[in-house]
Amino acid sequence: MVELDVAIVSGCNRLRYASDVGHQLYARRHGLAQHLEPAPFEGADGYWHKVRRGGSTLDAHDWVVWFDDDAFIDHQSGC
């Protein structure tokens, strides 16, 4: 069985939530890479930022999963 290198990527133009802590814990629990990528400058379009960051991260991993910065992972004990 082939092991795939999977990364969780999330980004924002400013840290608004503590959801990145849950992303880090989930990634660590499952042996995944995790990248929090702040927007390159204030006012950067968040949608295109996802495309740029996801694409550049895909160069280093087999799969990339985007988690929005406001996505929380609840009940991680059963994950």
Order of alpha helices (4+ residues) and beta strands (2+ residues): beta-alpha-beta-alpha-beta
